[in-house]
Amino acid sequence: MSAQATATGTAGFPREEFGALVRRLPKYGRLAWALARDPRLSRARRAAVLAAAAYVISPIDLVPGIIPVAGQLDDLLVALGAIRLALDGLRPDVRAERLASVGLTQADLEADVRATGSITAWLARSGLRVGMQLMSAAARTGWVVGGRLLEAGRDVAQRVRKPG
């Protein structure tokens, strides 16, 4: 946590965790593919992995992909959730073997699940902070409060209507 984040009581964006997660994304893709074809898993668990893959590639999402970070975060949450569900259907030794086959560990998966939680919390805090700053700026400048135009807005409107 940065000195500024400590001083303000807020945590900054988890850059290192996010970077590690992004670097592991291809491994998660290979893991999902392997899990979807693994005969040791029930059909329901394999179907969950395939459904998550369909959600990830689908343009119709809970959070549209055009929204930076948040649009990709919901895809990641669905994908990691399905992978965890599938892995939970395997014996511990088989789970470790399946993870190792793509260069991952259980600790990597848990760290990435925690990172998605940290990123989600950061987005929520940032959105709230930006909203409060916008409301504060609107009140300070006298533009709009409670849906009503205030004096500054009326002055501008009157100057536009009355020439010079």
C-alpha positions as CSV (number, residue, x, y, z in Angstrom):
1,M,0.0,0.0,0.0
2,S,1.4,3.4,-0.9
3,A,2.0,6.2,1.6
4,Q,-0.8,8.2,0.1
5,A,-3.2,5.3,0.3
6,T,-2.2,4.8,3.9
7,A,-2.7,8.5,4.7
8,T,-6.1,8.6,3.1
9,G,-7.2,5.2,4.5
10,T,-7.9,3.8,1.0
11,A,-6.1,1.1,-0.8
12,G,-4.8,1.8,-4.3
13,F,-5.3,-0.3,-7.4
14,P,-3.7,-3.7,-6.8
15,R,-1.2,-3.4,-9.7
16,E,1.1,-6.3,-8.9
17,E,-1.8,-8.7,-8.3
18,F,-3.6,-7.6,-11.5
19,G,-0.4,-7.9,-13.5
20,A,0.2,-11.4,-12.2
21,L,-3.3,-12.4,-13.0
22,V,-3.1,-11.0,-16.5
23,R,0.1,-12.9,-17.2
24,R,-1.6,-16.1,-16.1
25,L,-4.7,-15.7,-18.3
26,P,-3.4,-17.9,-21.1
27,K,-2.8,-20.7,-18.6
28,Y,-6.4,-20.4,-17.3
29,G,-7.6,-20.7,-20.9
30,R,-5.6,-23.9,-21.4
31,L,-6.8,-25.2,-18.0
32,A,-10.4,-24.5,-18.9
33,W,-10.0,-26.3,-22.2
34,A,-8.5,-29.3,-20.4
35,L,-11.2,-29.4,-17.7
36,A,-14.0,-29.2,-20.3
37,R,-12.6,-32.4,-21.9
38,D,-11.6,-34.2,-18.7
39,P,-13.7,-37.5,-18.4
40,R,-13.0,-37.6,-14.6
41,L,-15.3,-34.6,-14.2
42,S,-19.1,-34.9,-14.1
43,R,-21.0,-33.6,-17.1
44,A,-22.4,-30.8,-15.0
45,R,-18.9,-29.5,-14.1
46,R,-17.7,-29.8,-17.6
47,A,-20.8,-27.9,-18.8
48,A,-20.1,-25.2,-16.3
49,V,-16.7,-24.6,-17.8
50,L,-18.1,-24.6,-21.3
51,A,-20.9,-22.2,-20.2
52,A,-18.3,-19.9,-18.6
53,A,-16.3,-19.9,-21.8
54,A,-19.4,-19.0,-23.8
55,Y,-20.1,-16.2,-21.4
56,V,-16.5,-14.9,-21.8
57,I,-16.7,-14.8,-25.6
58,S,-20.3,-13.6,-25.8
59,P,-20.8,-9.9,-26.5
60,I,-23.8,-9.9,-24.1
61,D,-22.5,-9.6,-20.5
62,L,-23.8,-8.4,-17.2
63,V,-21.2,-5.6,-17.5
64,P,-20.5,-4.6,-21.1
65,G,-17.0,-5.2,-22.3
66,I,-16.6,-1.6,-23.4
67,I,-16.4,-0.5,-19.8
68,P,-12.7,-0.6,-19.0
69,V,-11.7,-3.1,-16.3
70,A,-15.2,-3.7,-15.0
71,G,-16.3,-5.1,-18.3
72,Q,-13.6,-7.7,-18.2
73,L,-13.8,-8.3,-14.5
74,D,-17.2,-9.9,-14.7
75,D,-15.9,-12.3,-17.4
76,L,-12.9,-13.2,-15.2
77,L,-15.1,-13.8,-12.1
78,V,-17.3,-16.2,-14.1
79,A,-14.3,-18.0,-15.6
80,L,-12.5,-18.4,-12.3
81,G,-15.7,-19.5,-10.6
82,A,-16.3,-22.2,-13.2
83,I,-12.7,-23.4,-13.0
84,R,-12.8,-23.6,-9.2
85,L,-16.1,-25.5,-9.5
86,A,-14.6,-28.0,-11.9
87,L,-11.4,-28.4,-9.9
88,D,-13.4,-29.1,-6.8
89,G,-14.8,-32.1,-8.6
90,L,-11.3,-33.7,-8.7
91,R,-9.4,-35.5,-6.1
92,P,-6.6,-33.3,-4.5
93,D,-3.8,-35.2,-6.3
94,V,-5.5,-35.0,-9.7
95,R,-6.4,-31.3,-9.1
96,A,-2.7,-30.5,-8.4
97,E,-1.7,-32.6,-11.5
98,R,-4.2,-30.7,-13.7
99,L,-3.0,-27.3,-12.4
100,A,0.7,-28.3,-12.8
101,S,0.1,-29.4,-16.4
102,V,-0.6,-25.8,-17.4
103,G,2.0,-24.2,-15.0
104,L,-0.4,-23.2,-12.2
105,T,-0.7,-24.0,-8.5
106,Q,-3.6,-23.9,-6.1
107,A,-1.9,-20.8,-4.6
108,D,-2.0,-19.0,-8.0
109,L,-5.7,-19.7,-8.3
110,E,-6.5,-18.5,-4.8
111,A,-4.3,-15.4,-5.3
112,D,-6.1,-14.6,-8.5
113,V,-9.5,-15.0,-6.9
114,R,-8.4,-12.6,-4.1
115,A,-7.1,-10.2,-6.7
116,T,-10.5,-10.1,-8.5
117,G,-12.0,-9.3,-5.1
118,S,-9.5,-6.5,-4.5
119,I,-10.1,-5.1,-8.0
120,T,-13.8,-5.2,-7.5
121,A,-13.5,-3.4,-4.1
122,W,-11.2,-0.8,-5.7
123,L,-13.7,-0.2,-8.5
124,A,-16.5,0.3,-6.0
125,R,-14.5,2.7,-3.9
126,S,-13.3,4.7,-6.9
127,G,-16.8,4.9,-8.4
128,L,-18.2,6.2,-5.1
129,R,-15.3,8.6,-4.7
130,V,-15.8,10.0,-8.2
131,G,-19.5,10.3,-7.7
132,M,-19.0,12.3,-4.5
133,Q,-16.4,14.6,-6.1
134,L,-18.8,15.3,-9.0
135,M,-21.7,16.1,-6.6
136,S,-19.4,18.3,-4.5
137,A,-18.1,20.2,-7.6
138,A,-21.7,20.7,-8.8
139,A,-22.8,22.1,-5.5
140,R,-19.7,24.4,-5.2
141,T,-20.1,25.8,-8.7
142,G,-23.9,26.3,-8.2
143,W,-24.9,24.4,-11.2
144,V,-27.4,21.8,-10.3
145,V,-28.6,20.5,-6.9
146,G,-31.6,18.4,-6.5
147,G,-32.5,18.7,-10.1
148,R,-32.8,22.5,-10.0
149,L,-30.8,25.1,-11.8
150,L,-29.1,27.5,-9.3
151,E,-28.1,31.1,-9.6
152,A,-25.0,30.6,-11.6
153,G,-26.9,28.6,-14.2
154,R,-29.7,31.3,-14.3
155,D,-27.1,34.1,-14.7
156,V,-25.6,32.3,-17.7
157,A,-29.0,31.7,-19.2
158,Q,-30.0,35.4,-18.8
159,R,-26.7,36.6,-20.4
160,V,-27.4,34.4,-23.4
161,R,-30.9,35.7,-23.8
162,K,-30.0,39.4,-23.3
163,P,-27.5,40.8,-25.7
164,G,-24.6,42.9,-24.4
